[in-house]
Amino acid sequence: MLAHNREMKIFLESHGLKLMPKRFDTGSMRGTWRLYNLNLKYTPEIQEKLTGLGFTDWDGSSLDRHSSNGDIVSLCVQFKGETS
C-alpha cells in the first residue's frame, strides 16, 4: 500500500471509519479519493462523519445520500482536511 493511502487509512480508522482509501494521482479524477467498504452500508451517520472530517463530493459539493454507489460505502471524494 502506498504511504499516502496508508496514512489516510490510519486517519479514517482513528475516527471510527473502517474504509479502504485509494487516491487517484492521474487522469480526470486526479486528486480525489475513492473510499470503500463493500460490507458497510452508507448511512447518514457515515455521511455526517465524513463531512465533519473535511470530505466533499468528487465535484466539491456537499456529500448527500446519493454520493455513494447504492447502499454500500463506495464513493469518490475530495479531502480538504489534514490527516495528521
SULHUVEN-V684449 format. One line per field, one symbol per residue. burial: # if it has 9 or more other C-alpha atoms within 8 Angstrom, else .. A space follows every 50 residues. Layout:
burial=???
//
This chain:
burial=....#####.###.....###.##....#########....#...##..# #..#####....#.#.###..########.....
//
